[in-house]
């Protein structure tokens, strides 16, 4: 059986980088906060209707916190994807 050498400029299938995906932690964090907010909205309407300041109630504060978490985690994973792309060597054409 002859030993096969790969061409030096062609990457094998195993060496191909996988595209960056946010992964399970992104879905877990944002999914859990959405589920908790949804459960509170259905089961504890009075709690979320509690006034915090003027016309602002706890539901609005919780929604703003959830939206802030979503934006922060999306920005974090976008930054990680850009850093990962910058570390990968450029492919020769």
C-alpha positions as CSV (number, residue, x, y, z in Angstrom):
1,X,0.0,0.0,0.0
2,X,1.6,3.2,-1.1
3,X,1.8,6.2,1.2
4,X,-0.2,9.1,-0.2
5,X,1.0,12.7,0.3
6,X,-1.4,15.5,0.2
7,X,-0.7,18.5,-1.9
8,X,0.8,21.2,0.4
9,X,-1.6,23.9,-0.7
10,X,-4.8,21.8,-0.3
11,X,-6.2,21.4,3.2
12,X,-7.7,18.1,4.1
13,X,-11.3,17.9,5.2
14,X,-10.3,17.5,8.8
15,X,-8.3,20.7,8.8
16,X,-11.1,22.9,7.4
17,X,-12.1,25.4,10.0
18,X,-15.7,25.3,11.2
19,X,-17.7,28.5,10.8
20,X,-18.2,30.4,14.1
21,X,-21.6,29.8,15.7
22,X,-22.7,31.3,18.9
23,X,-23.2,27.9,20.4
24,X,-25.2,26.5,23.2
25,X,-24.3,29.0,25.8
26,X,-25.8,31.9,23.7
27,X,-29.1,29.9,23.2
28,X,-29.1,28.8,26.8
29,X,-28.7,32.2,28.4
30,X,-31.1,34.0,26.1
31,X,-33.6,31.2,26.0
32,X,-33.7,30.8,29.8
33,X,-34.2,34.6,30.3
34,X,-37.0,34.6,27.7
35,X,-38.6,31.5,29.3
36,X,-38.5,33.0,32.8
37,X,-39.9,36.3,31.6
38,X,-42.7,34.5,29.8
39,X,-43.5,32.4,32.8
40,X,-43.6,35.4,35.0
41,X,-45.8,37.2,32.6
42,X,-48.3,34.3,32.6
43,X,-48.2,33.3,36.2
44,X,-47.2,36.4,38.1
45,X,-49.0,39.3,36.4
46,X,-49.3,41.2,39.7
47,X,-45.5,40.9,40.3
48,X,-44.6,42.4,36.9
49,X,-47.3,45.1,37.3
50,X,-45.6,46.4,40.5
51,X,-44.7,50.0,40.0
52,X,-41.0,50.9,40.3
53,X,-41.0,54.6,39.4
54,X,-43.9,56.6,38.0
55,X,-45.4,54.7,35.1
56,X,-42.5,52.2,34.9
57,X,-43.3,48.8,36.3
58,X,-41.2,45.7,37.1
59,X,-42.2,44.1,33.7
60,X,-40.7,47.0,31.8
61,X,-37.5,46.8,33.9
62,X,-37.3,43.0,33.3
63,X,-37.9,43.5,29.5
64,X,-35.1,46.1,29.4
65,X,-32.8,43.8,31.3
66,X,-33.6,40.9,28.9
67,X,-33.0,43.1,25.8
68,X,-29.8,44.4,27.3
69,X,-28.6,40.8,27.9
70,X,-29.5,39.8,24.4
71,X,-27.6,42.7,22.8
72,X,-24.6,42.2,25.1
73,X,-24.3,38.5,24.4
74,X,-24.8,39.0,20.6
75,X,-22.0,41.6,20.6
76,X,-19.7,39.3,22.7
77,X,-20.1,36.4,20.3
78,X,-19.7,38.7,17.2
79,X,-16.5,40.0,18.7
80,X,-15.3,36.4,19.3
81,X,-16.1,35.4,15.7
82,X,-14.2,38.4,14.4
83,X,-11.2,37.5,16.6
84,X,-11.3,33.9,15.4
85,X,-11.5,35.0,11.8
86,X,-8.5,37.3,12.3
87,X,-6.4,34.4,13.8
88,X,-7.1,32.1,10.8
89,X,-4.4,32.2,8.1
90,X,-5.7,33.5,4.8
91,X,-6.3,30.9,2.2
92,X,-4.3,31.0,-1.0
93,X,-6.3,31.1,-4.2
